[in-house]
Amino acid sequence: MGAISYRALLPDDVNAVFEVARVAWQFTYATIFDAAFIDQFVSTNYAPDRLRALVPMVAAREMFFDVALDGSRIIGFCNIGLTPRGAELFRVYLRPAYIGMGVGSGLLERGEHFLRMRGAPSYHCFVHKDNELGKRFYLRRGFRHVSGSDRNDEWYMEKALS
């Protein structure tokens, strides 16, 4: 592993982000969803055109979407937005080989800085109830499970920003 750096999403990043999403979903959800569902979900939700449409909001600092790089290779990303329900972590994913090396935490710290600068008192995310890797990550990072706000198969997790 080289030096890890972080920066905002750029238009030329979208194909690499799509690829990270694909391998991360295949790794994380292999025992939860079938391969066809994963392919369909990633192809829809991480389509390069869809990601590219977020770039102007990221550039205007209306949304947080940073990528993590090992040298010049995109190895992870984190997307946080401001919603009517408050600040929400939409997604944070890494290439599997980089899990446990602090890259996800680095991305979250940058996102939390973005939120603090906007006066957000807290933020939340939804994580699949069977995604043990994700749940452990969020709990270690200071999130708590608020079961009364769970939806369908997803845990609602929240973190106060001091």
PyRosetta script that sets phi, psi and omega in degrees:
from pyrosetta import init, pose_from_sequence

init()
pose = pose_from_sequence("MGAISYRALLPDDVNAVFEVARVAWQFTYATIFDAAFIDQFVSTNYAPDRLRALVPMVAAREMFFDVALDGSRIIGFCNIGLTPRGAELFRVYLRPAYIGMGVGSGLLERGEHFLRMRGAPSYHCFVHKDNELGKRFYLRRGFRHVSGSDRNDEWYMEKALS")
pose.set_psi(1, 130.4)
pose.set_omega(1, 177.3)
pose.set_phi(2, -86.7)
pose.set_psi(2, -157.6)
pose.set_omega(2, 177.4)
pose.set_phi(3, -76.0)
pose.set_psi(3, 129.4)
pose.set_omega(3, 178.6)
pose.set_phi(4, -88.9)
pose.set_psi(4, 131.8)
pose.set_omega(4, 176.2)
pose.set_phi(5, -128.8)
pose.set_psi(5, 164.8)
pose.set_omega(5, -177.1)
pose.set_phi(6, -134.3)
pose.set_psi(6, 147.4)
pose.set_omega(6, 174.5)
pose.set_phi(7, -163.2)
pose.set_psi(7, 169.0)
pose.set_omega(7, 179.9)
pose.set_phi(8, -70.3)
pose.set_psi(8, 152.4)
pose.set_omega(8, 176.4)
pose.set_phi(9, -59.3)
pose.set_psi(9, 134.2)
pose.set_omega(9, 176.0)
pose.set_phi(10, -118.6)
pose.set_psi(10, 158.3)
pose.set_omega(10, -178.4)
pose.set_phi(11, -53.6)
pose.set_psi(11, -37.4)
pose.set_omega(11, -177.6)
pose.set_phi(12, -74.0)
pose.set_psi(12, -5.8)
pose.set_omega(12, -178.3)
pose.set_phi(13, -85.5)
pose.set_psi(13, -14.5)
pose.set_omega(13, -164.6)
pose.set_phi(14, -63.7)
pose.set_psi(14, -34.9)
pose.set_omega(14, 179.0)
pose.set_phi(15, -69.1)
pose.set_psi(15, -38.3)
pose.set_omega(15, 178.5)
pose.set_phi(16, -68.6)
pose.set_psi(16, -38.3)
pose.set_omega(16, 177.7)
pose.set_phi(17, -64.7)
pose.set_psi(17, -42.6)
pose.set_omega(17, 176.5)
pose.set_phi(18, -56.7)
pose.set_psi(18, -44.7)
pose.set_omega(18, -178.6)
pose.set_phi(19, -65.9)
pose.set_psi(19, -41.6)
pose.set_omega(19, 177.0)
pose.set_phi(20, -61.7)
pose.set_psi(20, -44.3)
pose.set_omega(20, 179.2)
pose.set_phi(21, -58.9)
pose.set_psi(21, -43.2)
pose.set_omega(21, -178.4)
pose.set_phi(22, -61.3)
pose.set_psi(22, -51.2)
pose.set_omega(22, -177.5)
pose.set_phi(23, -70.1)
pose.set_psi(23, -34.0)
pose.set_omega(23, 179.3)
pose.set_phi(24, -67.3)
pose.set_psi(24, -42.8)
pose.set_omega(24, 178.8)
pose.set_phi(25, -66.0)
pose.set_psi(25, -42.0)
pose.set_omega(25, 179.6)
pose.set_phi(26, -61.7)
pose.set_psi(26, -36.8)
pose.set_omega(26, -179.6)
pose.set_phi(27, -74.3)
pose.set_psi(27, -48.7)
pose.set_omega(27, -173.0)
pose.set_phi(28, -73.0)
pose.set_psi(28, -39.1)
pose.set_omega(28, -170.3)
pose.set_phi(29, -109.3)
pose.set_psi(29, 11.4)
pose.set_omega(29, -176.7)
pose.set_phi(30, -55.9)
pose.set_psi(30, -34.2)
pose.set_omega(30, -178.0)
pose.set_phi(31, -95.6)
pose.set_psi(31, -0.7)
pose.set_omega(31, -176.8)
pose.set_phi(32, -106.0)
pose.set_psi(32, -43.2)
pose.set_omega(32, -178.4)
pose.set_phi(33, -124.3)
pose.set_psi(33, 156.0)
pose.set_omega(33, 176.7)
pose.set_phi(34, -79.5)
pose.set_psi(34, 162.5)
pose.set_omega(34, -174.0)
pose.set_phi(35, -58.7)
pose.set_psi(35, -38.0)
pose.set_omega(35, -179.1)
pose.set_phi(36, -64.8)
pose.set_psi(36, -41.4)
pose.set_omega(36, 178.3)
pose.set_phi(37, -63.1)
pose.set_psi(37, -45.8)
pose.set_omega(37, -179.5)
pose.set_phi(38, -59.3)
pose.set_psi(38, -48.4)
pose.set_omega(38, -179.7)
pose.set_phi(39, -59.0)
pose.set_psi(39, -44.9)
pose.set_omega(39, -179.2)
pose.set_phi(40, -64.7)
pose.set_psi(40, -45.2)
pose.set_omega(40, -178.3)
pose.set_phi(41, -61.9)
pose.set_psi(41, -49.1)
pose.set_omega(41, -178.1)
pose.set_phi(42, -66.3)
pose.set_psi(42, -42.0)
pose.set_omega(42, -179.7)
pose.set_phi(43, -61.4)
pose.set_psi(43, -32.8)
pose.set_omega(43, 179.7)
pose.set_phi(44, -81.6)
pose.set_psi(44, -53.7)
pose.set_omega(44, -170.3)
pose.set_phi(45, -82.0)
pose.set_psi(45, -19.1)
pose.set_omega(45, -179.5)
pose.set_phi(46, -120.6)
pose.set_psi(46, 21.1)
pose.set_omega(46, 179.1)
pose.set_phi(47, -56.8)
pose.set_psi(47, 135.3)
pose.set_omega(47, -179.0)
pose.set_phi(48, -50.9)
pose.set_psi(48, -40.1)
pose.set_omega(48, 179.3)
pose.set_phi(49, -64.1)
pose.set_psi(49, -37.3)
pose.set_omega(49, 178.9)
pose.set_phi(50, -67.6)
pose.set_psi(50, -42.0)
pose.set_omega(50, 177.0)
pose.set_phi(51, -65.5)
pose.set_psi(51, -41.9)
pose.set_omega(51, -179.3)
pose.set_phi(52, -59.6)
pose.set_psi(52, -34.2)
pose.set_omega(52, -179.9)
pose.set_phi(53, -65.6)
pose.set_psi(53, -18.9)
pose.set_omega(53, 179.1)
pose.set_phi(54, -82.3)
pose.set_psi(54, -20.1)
pose.set_omega(54, -173.1)
pose.set_phi(55, -55.6)
pose.set_psi(55, -44.9)
pose.set_omega(55, 179.3)
pose.set_phi(56, -60.5)
pose.set_psi(56, -37.1)
pose.set_omega(56, 178.1)
pose.set_phi(57, -68.2)
pose.set_psi(57, -36.9)
pose.set_omega(57, 178.1)
pose.set_phi(58, -67.5)
pose.set_psi(58, -44.6)
pose.set_omega(58, 179.9)
pose.set_phi(59, -62.2)
pose.set_psi(59, -34.8)
pose.set_omega(59, 179.8)
pose.set_phi(60, -83.1)
pose.set_psi(60, 0.9)
pose.set_omega(60, -179.5)
pose.set_phi(61, 62.1)
pose.set_psi(61, 30.2)
pose.set_omega(61, 175.5)
pose.set_phi(62, -90.4)
pose.set_psi(62, -13.3)
pose.set_omega(62, -178.4)
pose.set_phi(63, -147.5)
pose.set_psi(63, 148.7)
pose.set_omega(63, 176.1)
pose.set_phi(64, -100.3)
pose.set_psi(64, 124.9)
pose.set_omega(64, 173.8)
pose.set_phi(65, -150.5)
pose.set_psi(65, 97.3)
pose.set_omega(65, 178.7)
pose.set_phi(66, -107.6)
pose.set_psi(66, 151.9)
pose.set_omega(66, 172.5)
pose.set_phi(67, -111.5)
pose.set_psi(67, 151.6)
pose.set_omega(67, 173.3)
pose.set_phi(68, -107.0)
pose.set_psi(68, 137.4)
pose.set_omega(68, -178.8)
pose.set_phi(69, -125.1)
pose.set_psi(69, 140.9)
pose.set_omega(69, 169.5)
pose.set_phi(70, -107.7)
pose.set_psi(70, 102.6)
pose.set_omega(70, -169.5)
pose.set_phi(71, 68.3)
pose.set_psi(71, -119.4)
pose.set_omega(71, 178.6)
pose.set_phi(72, -105.8)
pose.set_psi(72, 2.8)
pose.set_omega(72, -176.4)
pose.set_phi(73, -93.4)
pose.set_psi(73, 125.1)
pose.set_omega(73, 177.3)
pose.set_phi(74, -72.3)
pose.set_psi(74, 124.8)
pose.set_omega(74, -175.8)
pose.set_phi(75, -119.5)
pose.set_psi(75, -5.7)
pose.set_omega(75, -179.9)
pose.set_phi(76, -173.4)
pose.set_psi(76, 171.2)
pose.set_omega(76, 179.0)
pose.set_phi(77, -159.8)
pose.set_psi(77, 160.6)
pose.set_omega(77, 179.4)
pose.set_phi(78, -143.8)
pose.set_psi(78, 133.0)
pose.set_omega(78, -177.5)
pose.set_phi(79, -129.8)
pose.set_psi(79, 121.3)
pose.set_omega(79, 179.5)
pose.set_phi(80, -129.9)
pose.set_psi(80, 138.1)
pose.set_omega(80, 179.2)
pose.set_phi(81, -135.3)
pose.set_psi(81, 167.2)
pose.set_omega(81, 177.1)
pose.set_phi(82, -100.4)
pose.set_psi(82, 119.4)
pose.set_omega(82, -175.9)
pose.set_phi(83, -118.5)
pose.set_psi(83, 169.8)
pose.set_omega(83, 175.7)
pose.set_phi(84, -58.3)
pose.set_psi(84, -25.7)
pose.set_omega(84, 178.0)
pose.set_phi(85, -84.6)
pose.set_psi(85, -1.6)
pose.set_omega(85, -175.6)
pose.set_phi(86, 112.4)
pose.set_psi(86, -173.1)
pose.set_omega(86, -178.3)
pose.set_phi(87, -69.9)
pose.set_psi(87, 133.4)
pose.set_omega(87, -177.4)
pose.set_phi(88, -131.8)
pose.set_psi(88, 130.9)
pose.set_omega(88, 170.6)
pose.set_phi(89, -79.6)
pose.set_psi(89, 111.3)
pose.set_omega(89, -179.3)
pose.set_phi(90, -80.9)
pose.set_psi(90, -40.8)
pose.set_omega(90, -175.4)
pose.set_phi(91, -166.3)
pose.set_psi(91, 142.9)
pose.set_omega(91, 169.1)
pose.set_phi(92, -143.8)
pose.set_psi(92, 118.3)
pose.set_omega(92, -177.6)
pose.set_phi(93, -138.2)
pose.set_psi(93, 149.5)
pose.set_omega(93, 178.4)
pose.set_phi(94, -131.3)
pose.set_psi(94, 156.9)
pose.set_omega(94, 166.6)
pose.set_phi(95, -62.2)
pose.set_psi(95, 137.5)
pose.set_omega(95, -174.7)
pose.set_phi(96, -52.2)
pose.set_psi(96, -35.8)
pose.set_omega(96, -178.0)
pose.set_phi(97, -63.8)
pose.set_psi(97, -16.2)
pose.set_omega(97, -176.6)
pose.set_phi(98, -101.7)
pose.set_psi(98, 0.1)
pose.set_omega(98, 178.9)
pose.set_phi(99, -66.3)
pose.set_psi(99, 136.1)
pose.set_omega(99, 177.4)
pose.set_phi(100, 87.2)
pose.set_psi(100, 7.8)
pose.set_omega(100, -178.3)
pose.set_phi(101, -107.3)
pose.set_psi(101, 6.8)
pose.set_omega(101, 178.3)
pose.set_phi(102, 90.7)
pose.set_psi(102, -1.1)
pose.set_omega(102, -177.7)
pose.set_phi(103, -69.2)
pose.set_psi(103, -44.1)
pose.set_omega(103, 178.2)
pose.set_phi(104, -62.1)
pose.set_psi(104, -41.7)
pose.set_omega(104, 177.4)
pose.set_phi(105, -63.4)
pose.set_psi(105, -39.4)
pose.set_omega(105, 177.3)
pose.set_phi(106, -61.8)
pose.set_psi(106, -42.3)
pose.set_omega(106, 177.4)
pose.set_phi(107, -63.3)
pose.set_psi(107, -45.3)
pose.set_omega(107, -179.8)
pose.set_phi(108, -62.8)
pose.set_psi(108, -40.9)
pose.set_omega(108, 179.2)
pose.set_phi(109, -59.3)
pose.set_psi(109, -41.5)
pose.set_omega(109, 178.4)
pose.set_phi(110, -65.2)
pose.set_psi(110, -40.7)
pose.set_omega(110, 177.2)
pose.set_phi(111, -65.1)
pose.set_psi(111, -38.5)
pose.set_omega(111, 178.6)
pose.set_phi(112, -66.6)
pose.set_psi(112, -36.3)
pose.set_omega(112, 175.5)
pose.set_phi(113, -61.5)
pose.set_psi(113, -45.3)
pose.set_omega(113, 176.9)
pose.set_phi(114, -54.8)
pose.set_psi(114, -45.7)
pose.set_omega(114, -178.2)
pose.set_phi(115, -69.0)
pose.set_psi(115, -41.4)
pose.set_omega(115, 179.1)
pose.set_phi(116, -61.4)
pose.set_psi(116, -39.0)
pose.set_omega(116, 179.7)
pose.set_phi(117, -63.6)
pose.set_psi(117, -20.5)
pose.set_omega(117, 179.1)
pose.set_phi(118, -102.1)
pose.set_psi(118, 6.2)
pose.set_omega(118, 176.0)
pose.set_phi(119, 76.0)
pose.set_psi(119, 17.9)
pose.set_omega(119, 179.0)
pose.set_phi(120, -70.5)
pose.set_psi(120, 127.0)
pose.set_omega(120, -179.6)
pose.set_phi(121, -76.9)
pose.set_psi(121, -22.1)
pose.set_omega(121, -177.2)
pose.set_phi(122, -162.9)
pose.set_psi(122, 173.6)
pose.set_omega(122, 170.0)
pose.set_phi(123, -148.2)
pose.set_psi(123, 166.2)
pose.set_omega(123, -175.6)
pose.set_phi(124, -138.5)
pose.set_psi(124, 167.8)
pose.set_omega(124, 174.5)
pose.set_phi(125, -150.9)
pose.set_psi(125, 166.3)
pose.set_omega(125, 172.6)
pose.set_phi(126, -115.8)
pose.set_psi(126, 135.1)
pose.set_omega(126, 179.6)
pose.set_phi(127, -134.4)
pose.set_psi(127, 135.6)
pose.set_omega(127, -178.4)
pose.set_phi(128, -56.3)
pose.set_psi(128, 135.8)
pose.set_omega(128, -176.2)
pose.set_phi(129, -57.9)
pose.set_psi(129, -25.5)
pose.set_omega(129, -180.0)
pose.set_phi(130, -97.2)
pose.set_psi(130, 2.9)
pose.set_omega(130, 179.3)
pose.set_phi(131, -86.9)
pose.set_psi(131, 80.8)
pose.set_omega(131, -176.3)
pose.set_phi(132, -63.1)
pose.set_psi(132, -39.3)
pose.set_omega(132, 178.7)
pose.set_phi(133, -58.2)
pose.set_psi(133, -48.6)
pose.set_omega(133, -179.5)
pose.set_phi(134, -65.4)
pose.set_psi(134, -45.6)
pose.set_omega(134, -179.0)
pose.set_phi(135, -60.7)
pose.set_psi(135, -44.3)
pose.set_omega(135, 179.3)
pose.set_phi(136, -62.3)
pose.set_psi(136, -42.5)
pose.set_omega(136, 179.4)
pose.set_phi(137, -58.5)
pose.set_psi(137, -49.8)
pose.set_omega(137, -177.5)
pose.set_phi(138, -66.1)
pose.set_psi(138, -41.0)
pose.set_omega(138, 178.5)
pose.set_phi(139, -62.1)
pose.set_psi(139, -41.4)
pose.set_omega(139, 178.1)
pose.set_phi(140, -64.7)
pose.set_psi(140, -29.0)
pose.set_omega(140, -178.1)
pose.set_phi(141, -88.9)
pose.set_psi(141, 8.8)
pose.set_omega(141, 173.7)
pose.set_phi(142, 97.6)
pose.set_psi(142, 6.2)
pose.set_omega(142, 175.8)
pose.set_phi(143, -78.1)
pose.set_psi(143, 155.7)
pose.set_omega(143, 172.1)
pose.set_phi(144, -127.2)
pose.set_psi(144, 147.9)
pose.set_omega(144, 179.2)
pose.set_phi(145, -81.9)
pose.set_psi(145, 123.7)
pose.set_omega(145, 176.9)
pose.set_phi(146, -109.8)
pose.set_psi(146, 90.2)
pose.set_omega(146, -169.5)
pose.set_phi(147, -63.2)
pose.set_psi(147, -28.1)
pose.set_omega(147, 179.7)
pose.set_phi(148, -65.1)
pose.set_psi(148, -16.0)
pose.set_omega(148, 179.7)
pose.set_phi(149, -107.3)
pose.set_psi(149, 7.5)
pose.set_omega(149, 177.1)
pose.set_phi(150, -59.5)
pose.set_psi(150, 153.7)
pose.set_omega(150, 174.6)
pose.set_phi(151, -136.1)
pose.set_psi(151, 130.6)
pose.set_omega(151, -179.0)
pose.set_phi(152, 48.7)
pose.set_psi(152, -117.4)
pose.set_omega(152, -177.8)
pose.set_phi(153, -98.0)
pose.set_psi(153, 18.5)
pose.set_omega(153, -174.1)
pose.set_phi(154, -117.3)
pose.set_psi(154, 135.1)
pose.set_omega(154, 171.4)
pose.set_phi(155, -76.4)
pose.set_psi(155, 140.2)
pose.set_omega(155, 169.9)
pose.set_phi(156, -96.6)
pose.set_psi(156, 124.8)
pose.set_omega(156, -179.7)
pose.set_phi(157, -125.4)
pose.set_psi(157, 141.8)
pose.set_omega(157, -174.8)
pose.set_phi(158, -134.8)
pose.set_psi(158, 148.4)
pose.set_omega(158, 177.6)
pose.set_phi(159, -135.6)
pose.set_psi(159, 128.5)
pose.set_omega(159, 174.8)
pose.set_phi(160, -78.9)
pose.set_psi(160, 140.5)
pose.set_omega(160, 176.9)
pose.set_phi(161, -105.1)
pose.set_psi(161, 115.1)
pose.set_omega(161, -178.3)
pose.set_phi(162, -86.7)
pose.dump_pdb("model.pdb")
